[in-house]
Amino acid sequence: MNECTDSKKSNSSIKLLMASLPTILSDLLYDAFAQVPDIQVVKPVNDAQHLLDVTQTGSADIILLGSSRVENICSAVSILDVLPDRHKNAKVIVITQKPGYGEVISLFRAGVRGIICSSNLRFEMLCKSIRCVHEGQIWASNEQLAYLVSSVSRPKSTDVTDSYGRPLLTAREQQVLHLLADGLSNLELATILRLSEHTVKNHLFRIYDKLGVSNRMEAVLYALTPRNTLPPQTPSVPPTSSSKNRVIQTRIN
């Protein structure tokens, strides 16, 4: 079930631009949309290069974007990062395969207004999602909404400090550990942080080394285990010359 109310057909057609979709799916959708009076597909159809070409003019109301994983990074997020200014008012719906926590959060953070799982794709539902998003609503499944709620819920602190409250990890390492506590895989970490899996692994190895642990579970348990901190150390102040003189005078007297 999707969180969206029924919408009325608008008087003017919704301009729809499709890009990065599988060719067969794109052809089928183009033929199907031809029978829908309030949705007009913008040409060229399914041309990602045209979408990103800054020399082109014109835009669309809705961009229907396909998502795949290239080098462990959600390609839809990469495309959204470099969308030309002419598309700044367009609302984006992404069709992807079984989106997990990392991909869902990354897509919504990138500005996506709707996510549709390709395995559950039905044309009537797709038309409804386009109309809803065009009216300013968000299109998301209950599972995707749960991911969003989880991402903004106040988590248990995973800040790792020494006995005096000083941080043991860098800001990036602390960010990785925080997401690790949410149960994310290396691939999901890479997707959210816009890093390669290799870089994520390097961060994890450094975290393990600094905390003296050997695996992900031990690192998370270490971070979530409460520890008492000592009061901050007060640096000793060396005696001033005047105090030294007083000590010498006292001894002489």
C-alpha positions as CSV (number, residue, x, y, z in Angstrom):
1,M,0.0,0.0,0.0
2,N,1.3,3.4,-0.9
3,E,1.0,6.6,1.2
4,C,-0.9,8.8,-1.3
5,T,-4.4,10.0,-1.8
6,D,-6.4,9.8,-5.0
7,S,-5.9,12.7,-7.3
8,K,-8.1,14.3,-9.9
9,K,-6.9,14.6,-13.5
10,S,-5.5,18.0,-14.2
11,N,-6.7,20.1,-17.2
12,S,-3.3,20.3,-18.7
13,S,-1.1,17.3,-19.5
14,I,1.7,16.3,-17.2
15,K,5.0,16.4,-19.2
16,L,6.8,13.2,-18.4
17,L,10.5,12.6,-19.3
18,M,11.8,9.0,-19.1
19,A,15.6,8.2,-18.7
20,S,17.9,5.3,-17.8
21,L,15.0,2.7,-18.1
22,P,15.5,-0.7,-19.6
23,T,14.8,-0.4,-23.4
24,I,12.0,-2.9,-23.4
25,L,10.3,-1.3,-20.4
26,S,10.7,2.2,-22.0
27,D,9.1,1.1,-25.3
28,L,6.2,-0.6,-23.5
29,L,5.6,2.5,-21.3
30,Y,5.8,4.9,-24.2
31,D,3.0,3.0,-26.1
32,A,0.9,2.7,-22.9
33,F,1.2,6.4,-22.0
34,A,0.0,7.3,-25.6
35,Q,-3.4,6.1,-24.4
36,V,-3.4,8.3,-21.2
37,P,-4.8,11.7,-22.0
38,D,-3.3,13.6,-19.1
39,I,0.3,12.3,-19.3
40,Q,2.4,13.4,-22.3
41,V,5.8,11.7,-22.8
42,V,8.6,14.2,-23.7
43,K,11.0,13.3,-26.5
44,P,13.6,12.1,-26.9
45,V,12.5,9.0,-25.0
46,N,14.8,7.3,-22.5
47,D,17.9,9.4,-23.4
48,A,20.0,9.9,-20.3
49,Q,22.6,12.0,-22.3
50,H,19.9,14.4,-23.4
51,L,18.7,14.6,-19.8
52,L,22.1,15.7,-18.6
53,D,23.0,17.9,-21.6
54,V,23.3,21.5,-20.3
55,T,23.1,22.9,-23.8
56,Q,19.5,21.6,-24.3
57,T,16.4,23.6,-23.4
58,G,13.1,22.7,-22.0
59,S,12.2,20.4,-19.1
60,A,9.4,18.2,-17.8
61,D,7.0,18.1,-14.8
62,I,8.0,14.6,-13.9
63,I,11.2,12.7,-14.5
64,L,10.8,8.9,-14.5
65,L,14.3,7.6,-13.8
66,G,15.6,4.0,-13.8
67,S,18.1,2.9,-11.2
68,S,20.8,0.4,-11.3
69,R,24.0,-0.2,-9.4
70,V,27.2,0.8,-11.2
71,E,30.4,0.3,-9.3
72,N,28.4,-0.2,-6.1
73,I,26.8,3.3,-6.3
74,C,23.2,3.9,-7.1
75,S,23.3,5.4,-10.6
76,A,20.1,7.3,-10.1
77,V,21.7,9.2,-7.2
78,S,24.7,10.0,-9.4
79,I,22.4,11.3,-12.2
80,L,20.5,13.5,-9.7
81,D,23.7,15.0,-8.5
82,V,24.4,16.5,-11.9
83,L,21.0,17.4,-13.2
84,P,21.1,20.7,-15.1
85,D,19.4,23.7,-13.7
86,R,16.6,23.4,-16.3
87,H,15.3,20.4,-14.4
88,K,15.4,22.1,-11.0
89,N,11.6,22.2,-10.8
90,A,10.9,18.7,-12.1
91,K,9.9,16.1,-9.6
92,V,11.7,12.7,-9.8
93,I,10.2,9.2,-9.5
94,V,12.7,6.3,-9.5
95,I,12.0,2.7,-10.6
96,T,14.4,0.3,-9.0
97,Q,14.8,-3.3,-8.0
98,K,14.1,-4.3,-4.4
99,P,15.5,-1.1,-2.8
100,G,17.1,-1.6,0.5
101,Y,17.6,0.8,3.4
102,G,20.7,2.4,2.0
103,E,19.3,3.0,-1.5
104,V,16.0,4.3,-0.2
105,I,17.6,6.8,2.2
106,S,20.1,7.9,-0.5
107,L,17.4,8.5,-3.1
108,F,15.2,10.5,-0.8
109,R,18.2,12.6,0.4
110,A,19.0,13.3,-3.3
111,G,15.6,14.8,-3.8
112,V,13.5,11.9,-5.2
113,R,9.8,12.3,-4.6
114,G,8.7,8.7,-5.3
115,I,10.2,5.2,-5.4
116,I,8.6,2.3,-7.2
117,C,9.9,-1.3,-7.0
118,S,10.1,-2.8,-10.5
119,S,8.9,-6.2,-9.3
120,N,5.6,-4.7,-8.2
121,L,5.2,-2.4,-11.2
122,R,1.6,-2.0,-12.5
123,F,0.8,0.6,-15.1
124,E,-2.3,1.9,-13.3
125,M,-0.3,2.4,-10.1
126,L,2.5,4.1,-12.1
127,C,0.0,6.6,-13.5
128,K,-1.4,7.2,-10.1
129,S,2.1,7.8,-8.6
130,I,2.9,10.3,-11.4
131,R,-0.3,12.3,-10.7
132,C,0.3,12.2,-6.9
133,V,3.9,13.4,-7.2
134,H,2.9,16.0,-9.7
135,E,0.5,17.4,-7.0
136,G,3.3,17.7,-4.5
137,Q,2.9,14.4,-2.6
138,I,5.4,11.7,-1.8
139,W,5.0,8.2,-3.2
140,A,6.5,5.5,-1.0
141,S,5.6,2.0,0.3
142,N,5.1,1.3,3.9
143,E,8.5,-0.4,4.1
144,Q,10.2,2.7,2.6
145,L,8.4,5.0,5.0
146,A,9.6,2.8,7.8
147,Y,13.2,3.3,6.5
148,L,12.7,7.0,6.6
149,V,11.3,7.0,10.1
150,S,14.2,4.8,11.2
151,S,16.7,7.2,9.7
152,V,15.4,10.2,11.6
153,S,14.6,8.5,14.9
154,R,17.0,9.4,17.7
155,P,19.5,6.5,17.9
156,K,21.5,5.4,20.8
157,S,24.7,7.3,21.0
158,T,27.6,5.6,19.2
159,D,30.1,8.3,19.9
160,V,33.3,6.6,21.0
161,T,35.6,8.4,23.4
162,D,38.4,7.7,25.8
163,S,38.1,7.8,29.5
164,Y,38.4,11.6,29.5
165,G,35.7,12.0,26.8
166,R,38.1,12.7,23.9
167,P,37.0,11.2,20.6
168,L,38.8,8.1,19.5
169,L,37.6,8.2,15.9
170,T,37.6,10.8,13.1
171,A,34.3,12.4,12.1
172,R,34.0,10.1,9.0
173,E,34.9,6.9,11.0
174,Q,32.2,7.9,13.6
175,Q,29.7,8.3,10.8
176,V,30.6,4.8,9.4
177,L,30.2,3.3,12.9
178,H,26.8,5.0,13.4
179,L,25.5,3.5,10.2
180,L,27.1,0.2,11.1
181,A,25.0,0.2,14.2
182,D,21.9,0.4,12.0
183,G,22.9,-3.0,10.5
184,L,23.9,-1.7,7.1
185,S,26.0,-3.8,4.8
186,N,29.2,-2.5,3.2
187,L,27.3,-1.9,-0.1
188,E,24.6,0.1,1.7
189,L,27.3,2.1,3.6
190,A,29.0,2.9,0.2
191,T,25.6,4.0,-1.3
192,I,24.7,6.4,1.6
193,L,28.2,7.8,2.0
194,R,28.9,8.1,-1.8
195,L,32.0,6.0,-1.4
196,S,33.4,2.8,-3.0
197,E,33.2,-0.4,-1.1
198,H,37.0,-0.5,-0.9
199,T,37.0,2.8,0.9
200,V,34.4,1.7,3.3
201,K,36.4,-1.4,4.1
202,N,39.5,0.7,4.8
203,H,37.4,2.8,7.2
204,L,36.2,-0.3,9.0
205,F,39.7,-1.7,9.4
206,R,40.9,1.6,10.9
207,I,37.9,1.5,13.3
208,Y,38.7,-2.1,14.3
209,D,42.3,-1.2,14.9
210,K,41.5,1.9,17.0
211,L,38.9,0.1,19.2
212,G,40.9,-3.1,19.5
213,V,38.2,-5.3,18.0
214,S,38.1,-7.7,15.2
215,N,34.7,-7.6,13.6
216,R,31.5,-5.5,13.0
217,M,29.6,-6.9,15.9
218,E,32.4,-6.2,18.4
219,A,32.7,-2.6,17.1
220,V,29.0,-1.9,17.5
221,L,28.9,-3.5,21.0
222,Y,32.0,-1.4,22.0
223,A,30.2,1.8,20.8
224,L,26.9,1.0,22.5
225,T,28.5,0.0,25.9
226,P,28.3,2.8,28.4
227,R,31.6,3.9,30.0
228,N,32.4,6.1,32.9
229,T,34.5,9.1,32.1
230,L,37.0,10.8,34.4
231,P,37.0,14.5,35.1
232,P,39.2,16.4,32.6
233,Q,42.8,16.6,33.6
234,T,43.9,20.0,34.8
235,P,47.3,20.8,33.4
236,S,49.9,21.5,36.0
237,V,51.0,25.2,36.2
238,P,54.8,25.6,36.6
239,P,55.7,27.9,39.5
240,T,56.3,31.5,38.5
241,S,59.6,33.4,39.2
242,S,57.9,35.4,42.0
243,S,56.8,32.2,43.8
244,K,60.3,30.8,43.4
245,N,61.7,34.0,45.0
246,R,59.2,33.6,47.9
247,V,60.3,30.0,48.5
248,I,64.0,31.1,48.5
249,Q,63.4,34.0,50.8
250,T,61.5,31.7,53.2
251,R,64.4,29.2,53.3
252,I,66.9,32.1,53.9
253,N,64.9,33.5,56.7
